[in-house]
């Protein structure tokens, strides 16, 4: 949907058609309001993203900053990628319960929520999940996941 060569959030937004831009801007405002201090906003992998800066945690498996939230206008939907629920089953459960309780359709992959309209989001739980994980806690979750993955590799005990 969007040219993947945007180098700034403003450039990303400028490339969107007005209707898609409105959805992304409202979602962007939600994330900005609730993202804990210490995450850095920028363009990552062609999307708006919030990461743990490499200056804070350089020891990543691929040399890229750890991404906690990303936001992208896709061809047929907007996607909000939330890494914390992917690594923390309690947060994943909160999202699923909130959508069920609200009677809203949840279109969720492993870490992404897909939606067409901002009103499709259950914003209270999204805000809660975004606010729930500090950079320090996200690093802990990342390291625990790496240790678990390493222990499952063949030939390891």
Buried (B, 14 or more C-beta within 10 A) or exposed (E): BBEEEBEEBEEBBEBBEEEBBEBBEBBBEBBEEBBBEBBBBBBBEBBBBBBBBBEBBEEBEEEEBBBBBBBBBEEEBBBBBBBBBBBBEEBBEBBBEBBEEEEBEBBBEEBBBBBEEBEBBBBEBBBBBBEBBBBEBBBEBBEEBEEEEEEEEEEEE
